[in-house]
Amino acid sequence: MNDTKISLREKAAYASLNIGNIPVMTLINGYLLIFYTNIVGLDPRACATMFLIARILDGLTDPLVGFLIDKLPSTRFGHFRPPLFVGTILCTLNYLLLWFGPMMATSGKLVIAYISYILLGILFPIMDISLNSLLPVMTSDMKERQTLSAIKGLLSRFKNGGSYDE
């Protein structure tokens, strides 16, 4: 753990990582159901069931993902950077599948939607838990941690449309 001040460059990098989550989750939370039902043509009941199943699985997989990330060995890049990097790449690829897979498929649209949406519930936490775990290992200086936490909180406020509700 280091007590040094976090540079402006590091703060900007941390902020940019947090900014990446905003459009992803806003589009999914705001438009995925409309997209799947109105554009792809999936049954709204099937989509609602998919969202319910995914949320239940989320409650089971998030603690497991956190546990597994915690048990990963530290590398020369640190403990949380490798899963953050790998999770971001996998989440990005799956994000494309989430939108384009059902739309471009000639059959099995609902199956592709299920697989990609449930995978998002596994891959997004790999990225997000790693990102959130960086804060306490970046510095032991509480003032610096508070600054980074404020940056994250401010960006989260924009993600939620100006609301503090999560």
Buried (B, 14 or more C-beta within 10 A) or exposed (E): EEEEEBEEEBBEEBBEBBEBBBEBBBBBEEEBBEBBBEEBEBEEEBBEEBBEBBEEBBEEBBEEBBEEBEEEEEEEEEBBBBBBEBBBEBBBEBBEBBBEBBBEBEEEBBEBBBBBBBBBBBBBBBBBBBBBBBBEBBBEBEEBBEBBEEBBEEBBEEBBEEEEEE
